[in-house]
């Protein structure tokens, strides 16, 4: 492979406390430029060594939960623009929600990683999420249930006045029918504006839009 081709490969930093897991994850991501890093949950974190520049970070959450939270927070502080995938034996609802709040865009069990890790990494690198629909739905419900103030769109997308109104309604989790009633327009007009809003924020679903604002907040 030429240097130019190698340079274009997706850079992925894989972090684990176990050399065998690190090797297996690296093998599953063979088409990427993998940067393996061993961490020691009993030692102080060394961000400069653990978080080389990479597009995606894959974190093996085998350590105690408190350490994993610290590790994820350190990763977000060191490389905030990178995407994050967390792999664990299993996820409780509390674990899944906590990892999503800490910036994870992908959640995978070890069992699923064998077939899905490469696709999950590609998906989050492209700006998407790799989270089961059930988890994502419950997480969005939890966000809305907390009654957080609806954030305003960031400067990453320019919206017309009507698109802004539709976006605000989407962030309140209103249906197309409810939005049409609020704005006194036809439902098909709402569908048109919804499609435009989602496209401008490069997301496919309403849940992704809500999570976009949850993670990025207002400009």
C-alpha positions in Angstrom: 0.0 0.0 0.0 1.3 3.5 -0.9 1.9 6.2 1.6 -0.9 8.2 0.1 -3.4 5.3 0.5 -2.3 4.7 4.0 -2.7 8.4 4.8 -6.3 8.3 3.6 -7.2 5.4 5.8 -9.5 6.1 8.8 -7.4 6.6 11.9 -8.8 4.7 14.9 -7.3 4.7 18.4 -8.2 1.5 20.3 -7.9 1.5 24.1 -8.0 -1.5 26.3 -6.5 -2.8 29.6 -6.1 -6.3 28.0 -3.5 -7.0 25.3 -5.6 -9.8 23.8 -8.6 -7.6 23.5 -6.5 -4.9 22.0 -5.1 -7.3 19.4 -8.6 -8.6 18.5 -10.1 -5.2 18.1 -7.1 -4.2 16.0 -7.6 -7.2 13.8 -11.3 -6.4 13.3 -10.3 -2.9 12.2 -7.6 -4.1 9.8 -8.7 -1.8 7.0 -8.2 1.3 9.3 -5.0 2.8 10.5 -5.1 1.5 14.1 -3.3 3.1 17.0 -3.5 0.6 19.9 -3.1 1.9 23.5 -3.0 -0.1 26.7 -4.4 1.6 29.8 -3.9 0.7 33.4 -7.0 1.5 35.6 -4.7 1.5 38.7 -2.4 4.1 37.3 -2.9 7.9 36.7 -4.1 8.8 33.3 -1.6 10.2 30.8 -3.7 11.9 28.1 -0.8 12.7 25.8 0.1 9.0 25.6 -3.4 7.5 25.6 -5.0 9.9 23.1 -3.0 10.3 19.9 -4.7 12.2 17.1 -7.4 9.9 15.6 -10.8 10.3 14.0 -12.4 7.6 16.1 -11.7 6.2 19.6 -12.8 2.7 20.5 -12.8 2.2 24.3 -12.9 -1.2 26.0 -15.1 -0.5 29.1 -13.7 -3.5 31.1 -12.4 -1.3 33.9 -14.5 -0.2 36.9 -17.2 2.2 35.9 -15.7 5.2 37.8 -12.4 4.8 35.9 -14.2 4.3 32.6 -16.1 7.6 33.2 -12.9 9.3 33.9 -11.3 7.8 30.8 -14.1 8.9 28.5 -14.1 12.4 30.0 -10.4 12.7 29.5 -10.8 11.6 25.9 -13.5 14.2 25.2 -11.3 16.9 26.7 -8.2 15.8 24.8 -9.9 15.2 21.4 -13.3 16.8 21.5 -13.8 16.6 17.7 -13.3 12.8 17.5 -16.0 10.2 17.6 -16.3 7.7 20.4 -17.4 4.0 20.5 -17.6 2.1 23.8 -17.5 -1.7 23.9 -18.5 -3.7 27.0 -19.6 -7.1 28.1 -23.1 -5.7 28.5 -24.8 -2.4 29.2 -27.3 -1.6 31.9 -29.6 1.4 31.1 -27.6 3.5 33.6 -24.3 2.6 31.9 -25.7 3.2 28.4 -27.2 6.6 29.2 -24.0 7.7 31.1 -21.8 6.8 28.2 -24.0 8.6 25.7 -24.0 11.7 27.9 -20.2 11.5 28.0 -20.1 11.7 24.2 -20.3 8.1 23.0 -21.8 7.8 19.6 -21.6 4.0 19.4 -22.3 1.3 22.0 -21.4 -2.3 21.3 -21.2 -5.5 23.3 -18.3 -7.8 22.9 -20.6 -10.4 21.2 -21.7 -7.8 18.6 -18.2 -6.4 18.1 -17.0 -9.3 16.0 -19.5 -8.6 13.2 -20.3 -4.9 13.8 -17.2 -3.1 15.1 -15.9 -2.0 11.7 -19.3 -0.8 10.5 -19.9 1.0 13.8 -16.6 2.8 13.5 -17.4 3.8 9.9 -20.8 5.0 10.9 -19.7 7.3 13.8 -16.8 8.6 11.7 -19.4 9.8 9.2 -21.3 11.6 11.9 -23.9 9.0 12.7 -24.7 6.8 15.7 -24.4 3.1 16.3 -26.8 2.6 19.1 -29.7 0.2 19.3 -33.0 1.8 18.5 -34.3 0.8 21.9 -31.5 2.5 23.8 -31.6 5.6 21.6 -35.4 5.9 22.0 -35.2 5.5 25.8 -32.3 7.9 26.0 -34.2 10.6 24.0 -37.2 10.0 26.2 -35.0 10.5 29.2 -33.6 13.8 27.8 -37.1 15.1 27.1 -38.4 13.9 30.4 -35.8 16.0 32.2 -37.4 19.0 30.6 -34.2 20.6 29.5 -34.6 23.9 27.7 -34.8 23.4 24.0 -31.4 24.4 22.6 -31.2 26.7 19.6 -29.5 25.5 16.4 -25.8 26.0 16.2 -24.0 28.0 13.5 -23.4 24.8 11.6 -26.6 25.2 9.7 -28.5 28.2 8.4 -32.2 27.9 8.7 -35.0 29.9 7.3 -37.5 31.4 9.7 -40.0 28.6 9.0 -37.3 25.9 9.2 -36.3 27.4 12.6 -39.9 27.0 13.8 -40.0 23.4 12.6 -36.7 22.7 14.2 -37.8 24.1 17.5 -40.9 21.9 17.3 -38.8 18.8 16.5 -36.7 19.4 19.5 -39.9 19.3 21.5 -40.6 15.9 20.0 -43.8 17.1 18.3 -45.4 15.0 15.5 -45.9 16.4 12.0 -49.6 16.8 12.7 -48.9 18.7 15.9 -46.4 21.0 14.1 -48.8 21.6 11.3 -51.5 22.6 13.8 -49.1 24.9 15.7 -47.9 26.6 12.5 -51.3 26.5 10.8 -49.8 24.9 7.6 -50.5 21.6 5.8 -48.9 18.4 7.0 -47.1 17.9 3.7 -45.6 21.3 4.1 -44.3 20.3 7.5 -42.8 17.1 5.9 -41.0 19.2 3.4 -39.5 21.5 6.0 -38.6 18.5 8.3 -36.6 16.9 5.4 -34.8 20.2 4.9 -33.9 20.6 8.5 -32.6 17.0 8.9 -30.6 17.4 5.7 -29.0 20.7 6.9 -27.8 19.0 10.1 -26.7 15.9 8.2 -28.9 13.6 10.2 -31.5 11.1 9.1 -33.9 10.9 12.0 -35.5 13.2 14.6 -33.8 11.3 17.4 -30.4 12.0 15.8 -31.3 15.7 15.6 -32.2 15.7 19.3 -29.0 14.0 20.1 -27.0 16.4 17.9 -28.2 19.3 20.1 -27.8 17.3 23.3 -24.1 16.7 22.4 -23.2 20.0 20.8 -25.6 22.5 22.5 -26.2 26.0 21.2 -23.5 27.9 19.3 
